[in-house]
Amino acid sequence: MKLLIVCSEYFNSSNGLSISTQRFVKEFRKLGDDVRILASDNGGTPDYSVSIMNIPLVDDIMDKQNFHFAEPNFKVAREAIEWADLIHIEDPFPLSVVVAKLANRMGVPITGTFHLYPENMTASVPIFDFSLSNRNIMNVFRRSVYKYCAAIQCPTEKVKKRLEECGYKSKLVVISNGIPSEYIAEEPSDEHNDVFTLISVGRYSNEKDQITLIKALKESAHAEQIQLILAGRGPKEDMYRTMGDSLPLKPIMRFYSQEELHSEVRKADLYVHCANVEIEGMACMEAFAAGTVPIIADSKLSSTSVYALTDKNIYSAGDSVDLAAKIDYWFENRIELSDMSRRYIALAHTLSIEESAKKVHEMMLSVLEK
């Protein structure tokens, strides 16, 4: 089919939504589809290009989050829709709103993927981060974009359940965003750092909650023998550096390329996933695919906890004492840690992006046939 993918930013190399979209596009092309991209020209030139939006007061926040909205353009959108057999929408932002409404009027079928909750945005603007506001934003997402989708990919059952609770009436299909096969190890890595290492990947922001991890290391009985790596960047960097200065081993804080990050994750002993708001947790999935055992926050708004294989792989979100206990357990039980590494590699083999793409493709074809 002629498949049009719509998203605000396609070329962003540090945003999970953009990276996931790039990977699925690669797989759809392998399956024989003619795929074109409608997105902003930030970072590259898509098939159908629009500029990024400039929004007073919001621009500074978006810059810190390293994400920008695409400017709606009816002429470009119409040209793209006229070409396509099917539209697949990756986000609920202004460009997608225009495309969804226009494609619906033009009779072109639409599917979508649900990639982010309102809390992914409002957590960085505390005055908007309360239940009624977030519920209203979920309703705006539904009314402006997702009601036009005949089917929506939900990365986990937890996401599907929330959409149902918020009145989403489209066909909801649970399909993981998947892990690229090149990220899935066959055996745990033989290469490790000289010191026991924890790594956590994510934007330095409220909803990623790295502050709990730094506090947990202060509680750890083995803090003097543990190196923390916080891979990312974001508005909380100065705070985290100040807090980290009080640890026996100062945390390593920097942004890594995908290749560098994959290498650091494979060498680490534990991956700590602290996020309180997460649709699926791509970074965590890639870590355990490499054989790095995770400890995952059990948050109401995070689906990543579905990948906790034992109670030692999960902690109460925001509870630094509980997290410290789990870190110390794995520090003291290295043989069990090695065995758990193999179990996680086996889990990763069931979550390949190749299989996920085939399932999303089948979802699209069923919509197109109807």
Buried (B, 14 or more C-beta within 10 A) or exposed (E): BEBBBBBBBBBBEBBBBBBBBBBBBEBBEEBEBEBBBBBBBBBEEBBBBBEBBEEEEEBEBBEBBBBBBBBBBEEBBBEBBEBBBBBBBBBBBBBBBBBBBBBBEEEBBBBBBBBBBBBBBBBBEEEBBEEEBBEEBBBEBBEBBBBBBBBBBBBBEBBBBBBEEBEBEBEBBBBBBBBBEEBBBEEBBEEEEEEBBBBBBBBBBBBBBBBBBBBBBBBBEBBEEBBBBBBBBBBBBEEBBEBBEEBEBEBBBEBBEEEEBBBBBBBBBBBBBBBBBBBBBBBBBBBBBBBBBBBBBBBEBBBBBBBBBEEBBBBBBBBBEBBBBBBBEBBEEEEBBEEBBBBBBEBBBEBBBBBBBBBBBEBBBBBBEE
